[in-house]
Amino acid sequence: MHHASAPHVITPLSFISQKHTMEDGAKDDYIKDIYRHASPNADTDSFLGSPTVAIDSTLSTSNSLSNLNLDTNDSSSSPPAHNDDVPDIAEVLQEMLATTELPSSTTDLDYEPELDLVGGHRRNLGQLNDYGSPRADSFVSLDPPSIGTEVEQFLSKKKQFFILSSAGKPIYTLHGSDDVILGYLGVLQTVVSAYQADESGDNLMSFRAGKTLVVVAVEGPLILAAVSKIGESESQLRAQLDVLYTQILSTLTKNQIHRIYANQSNFDLRNLLQGTDVYLDALTREIVNGSPSILLGALEPLILRKSIREEIDGVLLSCRTPSLLYGLIVSDSKLANVIRPKKHSLHPPDLILLFSMLFNTTSFRDGEHWVPICLPKFNSTGFLYAYIHFFSKSSALIQISADKNAFFELREAKQQILSQMEDKGLIKALERAEERGRFKPVDVAVPMVRHFLYKSRAHVQYVMPSYETHYYEPHMQRGLLTFYHQLHAQVNSDSSRGSNNGWRFMHLVRNSCIGFAWITPSFELYCVSGPNVSRATLAASIHSIAKWVSQHRERLFVIGGAVF
């Protein structure tokens, strides 16, 4: 039994140690240096039978793909606008309707966190998961019920992930026991090694076996592979592999992994990752279920009145402690509030990872937790520390510090924050917002549109309506999200129509629905209608959606947050 008075101390995830209090200017320089160390080119102002393989002519290597932009981070593409103003689409609509066919000073990094940070329960992640498990209610099966032998079940899966070492040692697989997968991993490792040994310098990137696409990512001594039979694109699968690699780095830093394999090339990394497979399982299930957050590389915010959000921001600022780097309030995986240093934001991929650990497993639901964790997009070589406390069934306060001795300081801050929020009725306001959930499609007054995804590229956040009416069953939701993946892949392919001003659009027709995607420098919009909606009606509807989102942006999105 866990008690709030004895914090759960979890090791190791990964972070940075800073023991003394810094003045604002020094802190700003410190954070900038951390960013530069982690990502020298990053924008610090910006807010994933027998084993045989038939390889066809579509095999891709690193050199052949050197000119393709496979990065899902918007900061590497055209700079996003600072607002979500809806552009004049008269010319686009005219072109669409006239077209017969549309393609459809820094401290040392804390590399090895101490096991006993502040007393309390001494736990590693594997021990923590004796009390936690993946949330089964968040999983939607992609496959029909499995029958037959274990090999037949393994081969029947439409989606698979493999993680192995460069020596062929298994680290993680979504489906299949070691007895089943070892032969396939051997083939994969052999093929990858053959390209690495080639003096041409090419690395194997992807290949097709019939209708199956296999995408490979080599990250130092680790090989990651995604296998898909559901029509996903290479860039989508590569983004998914990056999310899984990020999850591993949250447990063992990049430096640790390289040092381990430099000393022992055939090391079994599962010995160090023991117990953390619950997080990889939760993350892979989220990917398999079609997570919009992972597809878009964006966070979903909690819809909240501007005045309520600003009042919570005020509480967070008034209770801020000297060692705090970032603070977050999150409700059911949706970002409600953030407190951050001026000109610095956490990267969405790191937060997607953190939210998945918190809300797609039961590990953190009781008491308070003090967790060393690596946020790889922030810094992949060291540890930060997170104080995590669920103050309601589905809402959590997260305080992140570089000081591994800041637990009691942040615990006191938590008590002050929750006391003020309770006195001001803000906890009740959050609970009401959770109960309301997402807005409904009818709220937007576009009757021909069944569902849509809208991503603000400036805020790296997305919104969508509820699934009710048309997608009330889990398998319907899974079908919808699969269609969004196809639409996303098409609009980002060479076959989509575009213009020199950064706009792209795609019209995709299926027997049961029609999809439309519209990408501009400031937003991305994907919508789905019934099968008999004209192109003109659909184009007008997406313009109405963009205007509606722009009009309600301060309620829909977390804009800026509380800045110190």
C-alpha positions in Angstrom: 0.0 0.0 0.0 1.4 3.4 -1.0 1.0 6.5 1.3 1.2 10.1 0.3 3.6 10.8 3.1 6.1 8.5 1.5 6.8 9.5 -2.1 7.3 6.8 -4.7 10.9 7.3 -5.9 11.4 5.8 -9.3 14.7 5.0 -11.0 15.9 5.4 -13.6 14.2 7.5 -16.2 16.5 10.6 -17.0 17.3 14.4 -16.2 19.6 17.4 -15.2 20.9 18.3 -11.7 21.0 21.9 -10.6 21.3 22.5 -6.8 21.6 26.3 -6.4 19.1 29.0 -7.1 19.8 31.1 -10.2 18.9 34.6 -11.0 16.5 35.0 -13.9 19.2 36.0 -16.4 21.4 33.1 -15.4 18.5 30.7 -15.5 17.6 31.9 -19.0 21.2 31.3 -20.1 21.3 28.0 -18.4 18.2 26.8 -20.2 19.4 28.1 -23.5 22.7 26.1 -23.0 20.7 23.0 -22.2 18.7 23.4 -25.4 21.9 24.0 -27.5 23.5 21.0 -26.0 20.5 18.8 -26.8 19.7 20.2 -30.2 22.2 22.7 -31.6 19.9 23.6 -34.5 16.7 23.7 -32.5 14.5 26.7 -32.3 14.3 27.4 -28.5 11.3 29.6 -29.0 9.0 26.9 -30.4 6.4 25.3 -28.2 6.2 10.5 -31.4 6.1 -20.5 -41.6 9.8 -19.7 -42.0 11.2 -16.2 -41.8 11.7 -15.2 -45.5 11.8 -11.7 -46.9 11.0 -10.7 -50.4 12.4 -7.3 -51.2 11.0 -5.6 -54.3 12.2 -2.6 -56.4 10.8 -0.1 -53.9 13.6 -0.6 -51.4 14.9 2.7 -50.1 18.2 3.7 -48.7 19.5 6.8 -46.8 21.1 8.3 -49.9 18.1 7.8 -52.1 15.9 9.6 -49.5 18.4 12.3 -48.6 16.2 15.0 -50.2 13.0 13.9 -48.5 11.8 15.8 -45.4 10.6 13.0 -43.1 10.6 15.2 -40.0 7.2 15.7 -38.5 8.4 18.7 -36.4 7.0 21.9 -37.9 10.0 23.9 -36.9 12.0 22.4 -39.6 9.6 23.4 -42.3 8.1 26.7 -43.2 7.8 28.8 -40.1 4.3 28.7 -38.7 2.3 31.9 -38.4 1.8 33.5 -35.0 -1.9 33.1 -35.2 -4.5 31.0 -36.8 -6.1 33.7 -39.1 -8.0 32.0 -41.9 -6.5 32.8 -45.3 -8.5 34.0 -48.2 -9.3 30.8 -50.0 -11.2 32.2 -52.9 -8.5 31.4 -55.4 -8.1 27.9 -53.9 -11.8 27.2 -54.1 -12.0 28.5 -57.7 -9.1 26.2 -58.7 -10.7 23.2 -56.9 -14.1 23.6 -58.4 -12.6 24.1 -61.9 -10.5 20.9 -61.6 -12.0 17.7 -62.8 -9.9 15.5 -60.6 -8.1 16.2 -57.3 -5.4 13.9 -56.2 -7.9 12.5 -54.4 26.3 28.4 -18.0 25.4 24.8 -17.4 25.8 22.2 -14.6 27.1 18.7 -15.1 24.4 16.3 -16.3 23.1 13.8 -13.8 23.8 10.7 -15.9 23.1 8.1 -13.1 20.4 9.2 -10.7 20.8 8.0 -7.1 18.5 5.1 -6.2 17.3 6.7 -3.0 16.6 10.4 -3.8 14.7 11.6 -0.8 13.9 8.5 1.2 10.5 6.9 1.0 9.9 3.9 -1.3 13.0 2.8 -3.2 11.7 1.7 -6.6 12.8 1.2 -10.2 10.3 1.3 -13.0 9.9 -2.5 -13.0 9.0 -2.4 -9.3 6.6 0.4 -9.8 4.7 -1.6 -12.3 3.9 -4.3 -9.8 1.2 -1.7 -8.9 0.4 -0.6 -12.4 -0.6 -1.9 -15.8 -1.7 -0.6 -19.1 -5.2 0.8 -19.2 -7.1 -1.8 -21.1 -10.1 0.5 -21.6 -8.0 2.7 -23.9 -7.1 -0.1 -26.3 -9.0 -0.9 -29.5 -8.0 -4.1 -31.2 -6.8 -3.6 -34.8 -7.0 -7.3 -35.5 -9.8 -9.9 -35.5 -9.8 -12.5 -32.7 -6.7 -14.7 -33.0 -7.0 -18.4 -33.8 -4.5 -21.1 -34.6 -1.0 -21.6 -33.6 1.2 -18.9 -32.1 3.0 -18.4 -35.4 -0.3 -18.1 -37.3 -1.4 -15.5 -34.7 1.9 -13.6 -35.1 1.7 -13.6 -38.9 -2.0 -12.5 -38.9 -1.2 -9.1 -37.2 -1.6 -6.0 -39.4 0.9 -3.9 -37.4 4.2 -4.9 -35.7 7.1 -3.2 -34.0 10.6 -4.7 -33.4 13.4 -3.2 -31.4 16.7 -5.1 -31.3 20.4 -4.5 -30.8 22.9 -4.4 -33.7 24.0 -7.9 -32.6 20.4 -9.1 -33.1 19.4 -9.4 -29.5 15.7 -8.8 -29.0 14.7 -5.7 -26.9 11.0 -5.3 -27.6 8.3 -6.6 -29.8 4.6 -5.8 -29.9 3.5 -9.3 -30.8 5.1 -12.7 -30.5 7.3 -14.6 -28.0 11.1 -15.0 -28.4 10.5 -18.5 -29.9 8.5 -16.9 -32.7 10.4 -13.7 -33.4 14.0 -14.7 -33.2 14.2 -16.0 -36.7 12.6 -12.8 -38.1 14.9 -10.6 -36.1 17.9 -12.6 -37.5 16.8 -11.9 -41.0 16.2 -8.2 -40.2 19.6 -7.8 -38.5 21.3 -9.5 -41.4 19.7 -7.3 -44.0 20.4 -4.1 -42.1 24.0 -5.1 -41.4 24.6 -5.9 -45.1 23.8 -2.3 -46.0 25.9 -0.9 -43.1 28.9 -3.0 -44.3 28.5 -1.7 -47.9 31.1 0.9 -48.7 28.5 3.1 -50.5 27.5 4.5 -47.1 23.8 3.7 -47.7 21.6 2.6 -44.7 18.5 0.5 -45.3 15.5 2.8 -44.8 12.5 0.7 -46.0 11.4 -2.1 -48.2 8.2 -3.8 -49.3 7.2 -7.4 -49.2 4.0 -7.7 -51.1 1.6 -5.2 -49.6 3.6 -5.0 -46.4 5.8 -1.9 -45.8 8.8 -2.3 -43.5 10.5 0.9 -42.3 13.9 0.7 -40.5 15.6 3.2 -38.2 19.2 2.7 -36.9 19.9 4.6 -33.8 23.5 3.9 -32.8 23.5 0.3 -31.5 19.8 -0.1 -31.7 17.7 -1.1 -34.7 14.0 -0.3 -34.8 11.6 -1.5 -37.4 7.9 -0.9 -38.1 5.8 -3.3 -40.2 2.5 -2.2 -41.5 -0.2 -3.8 -43.8 -2.7 -0.9 -43.5 -1.5 1.6 -46.0 0.5 3.9 -43.8 3.3 6.0 -45.4 7.0 5.7 -44.7 7.1 9.1 -43.0 4.3 8.1 -40.6 6.0 4.8 -39.6 9.3 6.6 -39.2 7.6 9.1 -36.8 6.2 6.2 -34.9 9.6 4.6 -34.5 11.0 8.0 -33.3 8.3 7.9 -30.6 9.3 4.4 -29.4 13.0 5.4 -29.5 12.1 8.4 -27.4 10.4 6.1 -24.9 13.6 4.0 -24.5 15.7 7.2 -24.0 13.3 8.3 -21.2 14.6 5.2 -19.3 18.2 5.1 -20.4 19.9 8.1 -21.8 21.6 8.0 -25.2 25.1 8.2 -23.5 24.2 5.2 -21.3 23.1 3.1 -24.2 26.2 3.8 -26.2 28.4 3.1 -23.3 26.7 -0.2 -22.5 27.1 -1.5 -26.1 30.6 -0.2 -26.4 31.6 -2.4 -23.5 29.5 -5.4 -24.4 28.1 -5.6 -27.9 25.8 -8.6 -27.2 24.3 -7.1 -24.0 20.7 -7.9 -23.4 19.1 -4.5 -22.8 16.0 -6.0 -21.4 17.8 -6.6 -18.1 17.9 -2.8 -17.7 14.5 -2.1 -19.2 12.8 -4.8 -17.1 9.3 -3.6 -16.0 9.2 -0.6 -18.4 7.6 -2.7 -21.1 4.3 -1.6 -19.7 5.1 1.9 -21.0 6.2 0.6 -24.4 3.0 -1.5 -24.6 0.8 1.5 -23.8 2.6 3.6 -26.4 2.5 1.0 -29.1 -1.2 0.3 -28.4 -1.8 4.1 -28.7 0.0 4.1 -32.0 -1.9 1.1 -33.3 -5.2 2.7 -32.2 -4.4 5.6 -34.5 -3.5 8.3 -31.9 -4.1 11.8 -33.5 -1.4 13.2 -31.2 1.2 10.9 -32.6 0.0 11.3 -36.2 0.0 15.1 -36.0 3.0 15.5 -33.5 0.8 17.8 -31.4 -0.9 18.0 -28.0 -4.7 18.0 -27.4 -5.6 20.9 -25.1 -8.5 20.8 -22.5 -11.2 23.2 -23.7 -11.5 25.8 -21.0 -12.8 29.4 -20.7 -10.0 31.9 -21.1 -10.8 33.5 -17.7 -10.5 30.1 -15.9 -7.2 29.2 -17.6 -5.7 32.7 -16.8 -6.8 32.3 -13.1 -5.1 28.9 -12.9 -2.0 30.5 -14.6 -2.0 33.1 -11.8 -2.1 30.4 -9.1 0.8 28.5 -10.7 2.9 31.7 -10.9 2.2 32.8 -7.4 3.3 29.4 -6.0 6.4 28.9 -8.2 9.5 27.8 -6.4 13.1 28.7 -7.3 14.0 25.3 -8.6 10.9 24.9 -10.9 11.7 24.7 -14.6 8.2 23.7 -15.9 4.8 23.0 -14.4 1.8 21.4 -16.1 -1.8 20.6 -15.2 -3.1 17.8 -17.4 -6.6 16.3 -17.5 -7.1 12.9 -19.2 -4.1 13.4 -21.4 -5.3 17.0 -22.4 -3.1 20.0 -21.5 -4.9 22.5 -19.4 -2.2 24.8 -18.2 1.6 25.2 -18.4 4.1 27.4 -16.5 7.4 27.9 -18.2 10.5 30.2 -18.6 10.2 33.1 -20.9 11.0 32.1 -24.5 11.2 28.4 -23.7 8.7 25.6 -24.1 8.9 21.8 -23.7 8.7 19.9 -27.0 5.4 18.2 -27.8 7.0 14.8 -28.5 8.4 14.7 -24.9 5.0 15.7 -23.5 3.2 13.1 -25.6 5.5 10.5 -24.1 5.0 11.8 -20.5 1.2 11.9 -20.9 1.1 8.4 -22.3 3.0 7.1 -19.2 0.6 8.9 -16.9 -2.7 8.3 -18.5 -2.4 5.0 -20.4 -1.1 3.0 -17.4 -2.2 2.9 -13.8 1.4 3.3 -12.4 1.0 6.9 -11.2 -2.6 7.0 -10.1 -2.1 6.8 -6.4 -0.2 9.1 -4.0 2.7 11.3 -5.2 5.7 10.3 -7.3 9.3 11.7 -7.7 10.5 10.5 -11.0 13.9 11.0 -12.7 13.1 11.1 -16.4 14.8 12.0 -19.7 12.9 14.2 -22.0 14.9 13.4 -25.2 13.9 16.3 -27.4 14.8 18.6 -24.5 18.1 16.8 -23.7 18.8 13.2 -24.6 21.9 12.9 -22.4 20.8 13.7 -18.9 18.1 13.6 -16.3 15.5 16.0 -15.0 13.1 15.3 -12.1 9.3 15.3 -12.1 7.0 15.6 -9.2 3.7 14.0 -10.2 0.5 14.1 -8.2 -3.1 13.2 -9.3 -5.4 15.5 -7.5 -8.5 14.0 -9.0 -9.3 10.8 -10.8 -8.1 12.1 -14.2 -6.2 15.4 -13.4 -2.5 15.6 -12.5 -0.1 18.3 -11.4 3.4 17.9 -12.9 6.3 20.0 -11.6 9.7 19.5 -13.4 13.0 20.6 -11.9 16.7 20.1 -12.6 17.4 19.7 -8.9 17.2 16.1 -7.7 16.8 17.4 -4.1 13.7 19.6 -4.8 11.1 17.0 -3.8 10.0 18.6 -0.5 10.1 22.1 -2.1 7.8 21.0 -4.9 5.5 19.0 -2.5 4.9 22.2 -0.5 4.2 24.1 -3.7 1.7 21.5 -4.7 -0.1 21.9 -1.4 -0.3 25.7 -1.9 -1.4 25.3 -5.5 -4.2 22.9 -4.7 -5.3 24.9 -1.7 -5.7 28.1 -3.8 -7.4 26.3 -6.6 -9.9 24.7 -4.2 -10.6 28.1 -2.6 -11.2 29.7 -6.0 -13.3 26.9 -7.3 -10.8 26.1 -10.1 -10.7 22.4 -9.4 -14.4 22.2 -9.8 -14.0 24.2 -13.1 -11.5 21.6 -14.3 -13.9 18.8 -13.4 -16.7 20.4 -15.3 -14.5 20.9 -18.3 -13.6 17.2 -18.2 -17.2 16.2 -17.9 -18.2 18.3 -20.9 -15.4 16.8 -23.0 -14.9 17.7 -26.6 -17.3 19.9 -28.5 -19.8 18.3 -30.7 -19.8 18.4 -34.5 -23.1 20.3 -34.5 -21.5 23.1 -32.4 -19.6 24.1 -35.5 -22.6 24.3 -37.8 -21.2 22.2 -40.6 -23.9 19.6 -41.0 -22.2 17.8 -43.9 -19.0 17.1 -41.9 -19.0 14.1 -39.6 -15.7 14.7 -38.0 -12.5 16.7 -38.3 -9.0 17.3 -37.0 -7.6 20.8 -36.8 -3.9 21.4 -35.9 -2.6 24.8 -35.0 0.9 24.8 -36.3 1.8 27.9 -34.2 0.8 26.3 -30.9 1.5 22.6 -32.0 -1.9 21.6 -30.6 -4.9 20.1 -32.2 -8.6 19.9 -31.5 -11.4 17.6 -32.7 -15.1 17.1 -32.0 -16.4 14.1 -30.1 -17.0 10.8 -31.8 -20.7 10.7 -31.0 -23.4 10.3 -33.7 -21.4 8.7 -36.4 -18.5 7.0 -34.6 -19.9 5.8 -31.3 -18.4 2.3 -31.5 -14.7 1.6 -30.9 -14.3 -0.1 -34.3 -15.9 2.9 -36.0 -13.4 5.2 -34.3 -10.6 2.9 -35.4 -11.8 3.0 -39.0 -12.0 6.8 -38.9 -8.5 7.2 -37.5 -7.2 4.8 -40.1 -8.8 6.9 -42.8 -7.2 10.0 -41.3 -3.8 8.3 -41.6 -4.5 7.6 -45.3 -5.6 11.2 -45.8 -2.5 12.5 -44.0 -0.2 10.3 -46.0 -1.8 11.4 -49.3 -1.7 15.2 -48.7 1.9 14.9 -47.7 2.9 12.9 -50.7 4.1 14.2 -54.1 0.6 13.5 -55.6 -1.2 16.2 -53.6 -2.0 19.5 -55.1 -0.2 22.6 -53.7 0.9 26.1 -54.4 4.0 28.2 -53.9 2.6 29.8 -50.8 2.8 26.7 -48.7 -0.8 25.5 -49.2 -1.6 21.9 -50.0 -4.9 20.1 -50.3 -6.2 16.6 -51.1 -9.7 15.2 -51.9 -10.0 11.5 -51.1 -13.1 9.5 -52.0 -14.0 6.1 -50.5 -17.2 4.1 -50.8 -18.5 5.1 -47.3 -17.0 8.6 -46.9 -15.2 11.5 -48.4 -12.1 13.1 -46.9 -10.6 16.5 -47.5 -7.2 17.8 -46.2 -6.1 21.4 -46.3 -2.6 22.5 -45.1 -1.6 26.1 -44.8 1.4 27.8 -43.1 -0.7 28.3 -40.0 -2.9 25.2 -39.7 -3.7 21.7 -40.9 -7.3 20.6 -41.3 -8.6 17.1 -42.1 -12.3 16.4 -42.3 -14.6 13.6 -43.2 -18.1 13.7 -44.7 -20.6 11.2 -45.9 -20.3 9.6 -49.4 -22.6 11.9 -51.3 -21.3 15.4 -50.4 -20.2 17.6 -53.3 -16.7 19.0 -53.5 -18.0 22.5 -53.4 -20.0 21.8 -50.2 -17.1 20.2 -48.5 -14.7 23.0 -49.4 -17.2 25.6 -48.0 -17.5 23.5 -44.8 -13.8 23.4 -44.1 -13.6 27.1 -44.5 -16.4 27.4 -41.9 -14.5 25.1 -39.6 -11.3 27.2 -39.9 -13.2 30.4 -39.2 -15.0 28.8 -36.2 -11.7 27.6 -34.7 -10.1 31.0 -35.2 -13.0 32.7 -33.4 -12.7 30.4 -30.4 -9.0 29.9 -30.3 -8.5 31.3 -26.8 -10.8 28.7 -25.4 -9.7 25.9 -27.5 -5.9 26.3 -27.2 -3.3 26.9 -24.5 -1.8 30.0 -25.8 1.6 31.0 -24.3 0.9 29.7 -20.8 2.1 31.3 -17.5 5.5 32.8 -18.2 8.2 33.7 -15.7 
